[in-house]
Amino acid sequence: MEPKKRLYRSRDSRMLCGVCGGVAEYFNIDPTIVRLAYVLFSCASFGTGVLAYFIAAVIMPDQVE
């Protein structure tokens, strides 16, 4: 049986809080792609992405392993 996937903040591919790295590990894609998508989203939403990032950093648990 495959272990259940969990969304967490990454410790390995972290630049600021590890949110984008954790999302990239969850979807098994390159963290750079997630970071670029995040920057585009933040620019297009007039800074709402920054608020969403810090809310996710508070809500998402840190990687245990």
Buried (B, 14 or more C-beta within 10 A) or exposed (E): EEEEEEBBBBEEBBEEBBBBBBBBBBEEEEBEEBBEBBEEEBEEEEEEBEEBBEEBBEEBEEBEE
